[in-house]
Amino acid sequence: MIKYLANIDFVLWSLRGRPQDSKWSNYADKHPDDEQFIRALSVMSRLSFSKPKMKEEEKRGLYNSIIAQNGTGSITHRRVISIVSRVAAVVVCALIIGGAVWLGVRNQHQDKTEVVALCPQPLSSVEMPQSVTVICDNTAIPISTKLMARVECSSSGEIVVNGEIVAVNSGETFDLLVPKAFRATVTLADNTKIWLNENTKIRVSSQSSTSARSVEIDGEGFFKVTHNPDNPFVVSGQEIVAVVKGTTFDICSSSDPNCRQYVVLVDGCVDVDMPTIGESVTLAPKQVLNYNNNSYMTTTADISSYIGWREESIVINNNSIVEVIASLGDYYGIEASCANKVSNICYSGRLVLFDDINKTLEVLKSITPIRYEWRGNILYVESN
């Protein structure tokens, strides 16, 4: 519960543009570490209904709608966003007939990201875009990334891509679309991590509830599921379903009839259901289940040939260190700067990308004549 969102004075202060001559402005100055207050401000700041300007009675009506549907004692982050978005949309549509209603998403590099209204449809029917795209609340948000999209989902509905909040999801699910030549990682609120291969679409259930542990996939994903024996994690493919309680496995299940369908277990235990033929199989580590034409076969195999695609690395072919550092900046979502003297240094090979960027930089430093340092959140690289 975010208590401030149930306070009419706070809501109206935020809707009025947060005037400085207010007790809430004074409170913000005196309590900069109040997490509940910061989260409440974050919720209100992402609701883009200030154009056209709302009248005072409309603002109070909006607040009353929130309270009427939720009660003053139980309002939640996601619910506030859902209600406010709907009420705000009605207000705007009443003033601008035929106008488009959208939520502006701000980040450090753009004033807003243009979005496109969409209608919910089966995941297999969602058209693959040209770039990595997040779809939530029936809105498509293209993500600008050159190498890897790193997505994090919070229990409050925030969707963070490469370190920037791109959306706050108020719906039951959201989609992540990864076209050809791109890849992505997704970290869910329960710390489950998913690696997505190119040409993959995934629909993630709401992360606001600990009981929601399910995704739908059309393509290939590698899953490292956080253990929870009381709450299985369900991955629904096109014709196969994997049910796990905490394990590491790869699943390939595409709506493309030319693609193979299989589940590869790395460790732990996974139950694979095949609803079409009414069969279920429990796999052991290093076992592979292949499914094709309403039949299946399980074998013990060298799983490296199945999961090698998810190795996080970049292939560099006589690229300058400036280009390599720029790629690392895109991958890790950080700002990087190179001194002029390093521009002539070139590198070829495969660079493994660790979760910790400093480990990756140490590998690069050991094979090239460079040194690096952090100045705040900015990486500086120069010749050694």
C-alpha positions as CSV (number, residue, x, y, z in Angstrom):
1,M,0.0,0.0,0.0
2,I,1.3,3.5,-0.9
3,K,-0.4,5.5,1.9
4,Y,0.0,9.0,0.3
5,L,-2.1,8.0,-2.7
6,A,-5.1,7.7,-0.3
7,N,-4.6,11.3,0.8
8,I,-6.7,13.8,-1.1
9,D,-4.4,16.8,-0.3
10,F,-1.4,14.9,-1.7
11,V,-3.2,13.8,-4.9
12,L,-4.6,17.3,-5.6
13,W,-1.2,18.9,-4.9
14,S,0.4,16.6,-7.4
15,L,-2.4,17.2,-10.0
16,R,-1.9,21.0,-9.6
17,G,1.7,20.7,-10.6
18,R,3.2,20.4,-7.1
19,P,3.3,24.2,-6.2
20,Q,6.3,25.2,-4.0
21,D,4.2,27.1,-1.4
22,S,2.7,23.9,0.0
23,K,3.2,21.7,3.0
24,W,3.9,18.8,0.6
25,S,6.8,20.7,-1.0
26,N,8.1,21.4,2.5
27,Y,7.7,17.7,3.4
28,A,9.6,16.6,0.3
29,D,12.5,18.9,1.2
30,K,12.6,17.7,4.8
31,H,12.1,14.0,4.1
32,P,14.1,13.1,0.9
33,D,14.5,9.5,2.0
34,D,10.8,8.7,2.5
35,E,10.5,5.7,0.1
36,Q,6.6,5.7,0.2
37,F,6.6,9.4,-0.7
38,I,9.0,8.9,-3.5
39,R,7.0,6.0,-4.9
40,A,3.8,8.0,-4.7
41,L,5.4,10.9,-6.6
42,S,6.6,8.4,-9.2
43,V,3.1,7.0,-9.7
44,M,1.6,10.5,-10.2
45,S,4.4,11.7,-12.4
46,R,3.8,8.9,-14.9
47,L,0.1,9.8,-15.4
48,S,0.1,12.0,-18.5
49,F,-3.3,13.7,-18.5
50,S,-2.3,17.3,-17.9
51,K,-3.3,18.3,-21.5
52,P,-5.9,19.6,-21.6
53,K,-5.7,21.0,-18.1
54,M,-8.1,19.4,-15.7
55,K,-10.6,21.6,-13.8
56,E,-10.5,21.5,-10.0
57,E,-13.8,19.6,-9.8
58,E,-12.5,17.1,-12.3
59,K,-9.4,16.5,-10.1
60,R,-11.6,15.9,-7.1
61,G,-13.9,13.6,-9.0
62,L,-10.8,11.7,-10.1
63,Y,-9.7,11.3,-6.5
64,N,-13.2,10.3,-5.4
65,S,-13.3,7.6,-8.1
66,I,-10.1,6.2,-6.7
67,I,-11.4,6.0,-3.2
68,A,-14.8,4.7,-4.1
69,Q,-13.4,1.7,-6.0
70,N,-10.6,0.9,-3.5
71,G,-11.3,2.2,-0.1
72,T,-9.0,4.5,1.7
73,G,-7.1,1.8,3.5
74,S,-6.3,-0.7,0.7
75,I,-5.3,1.3,-2.4
76,T,-2.3,-0.2,-4.3
77,H,0.2,1.2,-6.8
78,R,-1.1,-0.8,-9.8
79,R,-4.8,-0.1,-9.0
80,V,-4.2,3.6,-8.7
81,I,-2.6,3.6,-12.1
82,S,-5.4,1.6,-13.7
83,I,-8.2,3.8,-12.3
84,V,-6.5,7.1,-12.8
85,S,-5.6,6.2,-16.4
86,R,-9.2,5.2,-17.2
87,V,-10.8,8.3,-15.5
88,A,-8.2,10.6,-17.1
89,A,-8.9,9.1,-20.5
90,V,-12.6,9.8,-20.1
91,V,-11.9,13.4,-19.2
92,V,-9.6,13.9,-22.2
93,C,-11.9,12.2,-24.7
94,A,-14.8,14.3,-23.5
95,L,-12.8,17.4,-24.3
96,I,-11.2,16.3,-27.5
97,I,-13.6,14.2,-29.6
98,G,-11.6,11.7,-31.7
99,G,-8.3,12.6,-30.0
100,A,-5.7,10.0,-29.2
101,V,-5.2,9.2,-25.5
102,W,-1.8,8.0,-24.5
103,L,0.6,7.9,-21.6
104,G,3.9,9.8,-22.2
105,V,7.0,7.8,-21.1
106,R,9.9,10.0,-20.2
107,N,13.6,9.1,-20.0
108,Q,17.0,10.7,-19.8
109,H,17.5,11.0,-23.5
110,Q,14.0,11.9,-24.9
111,D,11.2,14.1,-23.8
112,K,8.8,11.3,-24.7
113,T,8.6,8.0,-26.5
114,E,5.9,7.8,-29.1
115,V,3.6,4.9,-28.5
116,V,0.9,3.2,-30.6
117,A,-2.4,1.9,-29.3
118,L,-3.0,-1.8,-29.8
119,C,-5.7,-4.3,-29.2
120,P,-4.9,-7.4,-27.2
121,Q,-4.5,-10.5,-29.3
122,P,-3.0,-14.0,-29.0
123,L,0.8,-13.9,-28.7
124,S,1.4,-15.9,-31.8
125,S,-0.6,-13.3,-33.8
126,V,1.4,-10.3,-32.5
127,E,3.4,-9.0,-35.4
128,M,7.1,-8.9,-34.8
129,P,8.5,-5.3,-35.0
130,Q,11.8,-4.1,-36.4
131,S,13.2,-3.3,-32.9
132,V,12.8,-4.7,-29.4
133,T,9.4,-3.6,-28.2
134,V,7.5,-3.7,-24.9
135,I,3.7,-3.9,-25.1
136,C,1.7,-3.1,-22.0
137,D,-1.7,-1.5,-21.3
138,N,-2.4,-2.0,-25.1
139,T,0.5,0.3,-25.9
140,A,3.6,-0.5,-27.9
141,I,6.9,1.1,-26.7
142,P,9.8,0.6,-29.1
143,I,13.2,0.3,-27.3
144,S,16.3,1.8,-28.8
145,T,19.1,-0.7,-28.3
146,K,22.0,-1.9,-30.4
147,L,23.0,-5.1,-28.7
148,M,21.0,-6.4,-25.7
149,A,17.8,-5.3,-24.0
150,R,18.1,-5.8,-20.2
151,V,14.5,-5.8,-18.8
152,E,13.7,-5.7,-15.1
153,C,10.1,-6.0,-13.7
154,S,9.2,-4.8,-10.2
155,S,6.4,-6.0,-8.0
156,S,4.8,-2.5,-8.3
157,G,4.5,-2.8,-12.1
158,E,7.5,-0.8,-13.2
159,I,9.2,-2.0,-16.4
160,V,12.9,-1.0,-16.6
161,V,14.9,-1.4,-19.8
162,N,18.7,-0.8,-19.7
163,G,18.4,1.1,-16.5
164,E,15.5,3.4,-17.5
165,I,11.8,3.1,-16.6
166,V,9.9,2.8,-19.8
167,A,6.4,2.0,-18.4
168,V,4.3,1.2,-15.4
169,N,2.1,-1.7,-16.2
170,S,-1.4,-1.6,-14.8
171,G,-2.7,-4.7,-16.8
172,E,-2.5,-8.4,-16.0
173,T,0.3,-9.1,-18.5
174,F,2.9,-7.4,-20.7
175,D,4.6,-8.5,-23.9
176,L,8.3,-8.3,-24.8
177,L,9.1,-8.8,-28.5
178,V,12.7,-9.6,-29.6
179,P,13.1,-9.5,-33.4
180,K,15.9,-11.0,-35.5
181,A,19.5,-9.9,-34.6
182,F,18.5,-8.9,-31.1
183,R,18.4,-10.6,-27.7
184,A,17.1,-9.8,-24.3
185,T,17.3,-10.7,-20.7
186,V,14.3,-10.4,-18.3
187,T,14.6,-10.3,-14.5
188,L,11.2,-10.9,-12.8
189,A,10.2,-9.5,-9.4
190,D,11.0,-12.9,-7.8
191,N,14.5,-12.8,-9.3
192,T,13.8,-15.4,-11.9
193,K,16.0,-14.6,-14.9
194,I,15.1,-15.3,-18.5
195,W,17.4,-15.1,-21.6
196,L,15.4,-14.6,-24.9
197,N,16.8,-15.6,-28.2
198,E,16.2,-13.6,-31.4
199,N,12.8,-13.9,-33.1
200,T,11.1,-14.6,-29.7
201,K,7.9,-13.2,-28.1
202,I,7.1,-13.5,-24.5
203,R,4.0,-12.6,-22.4
204,V,4.7,-12.1,-18.7
205,S,2.0,-12.3,-16.0
206,S,1.6,-9.4,-13.6
207,Q,4.5,-9.3,-11.1
208,S,2.4,-7.5,-8.4
209,S,1.4,-10.8,-6.8
210,T,3.7,-13.6,-5.5
211,S,1.1,-16.1,-6.8
212,A,1.7,-14.9,-10.4
213,R,4.5,-17.1,-11.8
214,S,3.8,-17.8,-15.4
215,V,4.8,-16.7,-18.9
216,E,3.8,-17.6,-22.4
217,I,6.5,-17.9,-25.1
218,D,6.7,-18.0,-28.8
219,G,10.3,-18.7,-29.7
220,E,13.2,-19.7,-27.5
221,G,14.1,-18.8,-23.9
222,F,16.5,-20.0,-21.2
223,F,15.1,-19.9,-17.7
224,K,16.8,-19.8,-14.3
225,V,13.7,-20.0,-12.1
226,T,13.8,-18.9,-8.4
227,H,13.0,-21.9,-6.2
228,N,9.5,-21.9,-4.6
229,P,8.1,-25.4,-3.9
230,D,4.7,-23.9,-3.0
231,N,4.3,-21.9,-6.1
232,P,5.3,-23.6,-9.4
233,F,6.5,-21.5,-12.4
234,V,4.7,-22.3,-15.6
235,V,6.1,-21.6,-19.1
236,S,3.4,-22.2,-21.8
237,G,4.7,-22.8,-25.3
238,Q,2.7,-23.4,-28.5
239,E,2.2,-27.1,-27.9
240,I,4.3,-27.9,-24.8
241,V,4.1,-26.6,-21.2
242,A,6.9,-26.6,-18.7
243,V,6.1,-26.7,-15.0
244,V,8.9,-26.1,-12.5
245,K,9.5,-25.2,-8.9
246,G,13.0,-23.9,-9.2
247,T,15.3,-25.0,-11.9
248,T,17.4,-24.1,-15.0
249,F,16.2,-25.1,-18.5
250,D,15.8,-24.1,-22.1
251,I,12.5,-24.2,-24.0
252,C,12.0,-23.7,-27.7
253,S,8.4,-23.6,-28.8
254,S,7.5,-21.5,-31.8
255,S,4.4,-20.9,-33.8
256,D,6.6,-21.3,-36.9
257,P,5.9,-24.8,-38.2
258,N,9.5,-25.1,-39.5
259,C,11.0,-24.7,-36.0
260,R,11.7,-27.6,-33.6
261,Q,10.0,-27.8,-30.2
262,Y,12.0,-29.0,-27.3
263,V,12.8,-28.7,-23.6
264,V,16.4,-29.1,-22.3
265,L,16.9,-29.5,-18.6
266,V,20.2,-28.2,-17.1
267,D,19.5,-28.8,-13.4
268,G,16.6,-29.4,-11.1
269,C,13.4,-31.0,-12.3
270,V,10.9,-30.1,-14.9
271,D,7.5,-31.6,-15.8
272,V,6.7,-31.2,-19.5
273,D,3.0,-31.4,-20.4
274,M,1.8,-32.0,-23.9
275,P,-2.0,-31.1,-23.8
276,T,-2.6,-32.0,-27.5
277,I,-1.8,-35.6,-26.9
278,G,-2.6,-35.8,-23.2
279,E,0.9,-36.8,-22.1
280,S,3.3,-35.6,-19.4
281,V,7.0,-36.4,-18.8
282,T,9.4,-35.5,-16.0
283,L,12.9,-34.7,-17.2
284,A,16.1,-35.3,-15.3
285,P,19.2,-33.1,-15.8
286,K,20.9,-33.3,-19.2
287,Q,17.7,-34.8,-20.7
288,V,16.0,-33.4,-23.8
289,L,12.4,-33.8,-24.9
290,N,11.8,-33.3,-28.6
291,Y,8.2,-32.8,-29.7
292,N,7.1,-33.0,-33.3
293,N,3.8,-33.9,-35.2
294,N,2.0,-34.9,-32.0
295,S,4.8,-37.3,-30.9
296,Y,7.8,-36.9,-28.6
297,M,11.0,-38.5,-27.7
298,T,13.3,-38.0,-24.6
299,T,17.1,-38.5,-24.8
300,T,20.2,-37.8,-22.8
301,A,22.4,-35.5,-24.8
302,D,25.2,-32.9,-24.8
303,I,23.1,-30.0,-23.9
304,S,25.8,-27.4,-24.8
305,S,24.7,-27.6,-28.4
306,Y,21.2,-26.5,-27.3
307,I,22.0,-23.7,-24.9
308,G,25.2,-22.3,-26.4
309,W,23.2,-19.4,-27.9
310,R,22.6,-17.8,-24.6
311,E,26.3,-17.2,-23.8
312,E,26.5,-13.5,-23.3
313,S,29.3,-12.3,-25.4
314,I,30.1,-10.1,-28.4
315,V,32.2,-11.0,-31.4
316,I,34.5,-8.2,-32.4
317,N,36.2,-8.1,-35.8
318,N,38.9,-5.5,-35.9
319,N,36.8,-2.9,-34.2
320,S,38.2,0.1,-32.4
321,I,38.2,0.2,-28.6
322,V,35.9,3.2,-29.0
323,E,33.3,1.0,-30.7
324,V,33.8,-1.8,-28.2
325,I,33.2,0.6,-25.3
326,A,30.2,2.0,-27.0
327,S,28.7,-1.5,-27.3
328,L,29.4,-2.2,-23.7
329,G,27.6,1.1,-22.8
330,D,24.6,-0.1,-24.8
331,Y,24.6,-3.5,-23.2
332,Y,25.0,-2.4,-19.6
333,G,23.0,0.8,-19.9
334,I,25.8,3.1,-18.8
335,E,27.4,6.3,-20.2
336,A,31.0,5.8,-21.4
337,S,33.7,8.1,-22.7
338,C,37.0,7.3,-24.4
339,A,40.0,9.6,-24.7
340,N,41.2,10.5,-28.2
341,K,44.4,8.5,-27.9
342,V,42.6,5.2,-27.7
343,S,40.8,5.6,-31.0
344,N,43.6,3.8,-32.9
345,I,43.5,0.7,-30.7
346,C,41.7,-2.2,-32.5
347,Y,40.5,-5.5,-31.1
348,S,39.3,-8.8,-32.6
349,G,37.9,-11.9,-30.9
350,R,35.0,-12.8,-28.6
351,L,34.5,-10.8,-25.4
352,V,32.5,-12.5,-22.6
353,L,30.0,-10.2,-20.9
354,F,29.8,-10.8,-17.2
355,D,27.0,-9.5,-15.1
356,D,29.4,-7.2,-13.4
357,I,30.8,-4.7,-16.0
358,N,34.0,-4.3,-14.0
359,K,34.8,-8.0,-14.6
360,T,34.3,-7.5,-18.3
361,L,36.5,-4.4,-18.3
362,E,39.3,-6.3,-16.4
363,V,39.3,-8.9,-19.2
364,L,39.5,-6.2,-21.8
365,K,42.2,-4.4,-19.9
366,S,44.3,-7.6,-19.7
367,I,44.5,-7.9,-23.5
368,T,44.6,-4.3,-24.6
369,P,46.7,-1.3,-23.5
370,I,44.0,0.6,-21.7
371,R,43.0,1.6,-18.2
372,Y,39.6,2.8,-17.0
373,E,38.0,4.6,-14.0
374,W,34.6,5.6,-12.8
375,R,33.7,9.2,-12.2
376,G,30.3,8.9,-10.6
377,N,28.2,6.8,-13.0
378,I,30.3,7.6,-16.1
379,L,33.0,5.2,-17.4
380,Y,36.2,6.8,-18.7
381,V,38.7,4.8,-20.8
382,E,42.1,6.0,-21.9
383,S,45.4,4.4,-23.1
384,N,47.7,2.9,-20.5
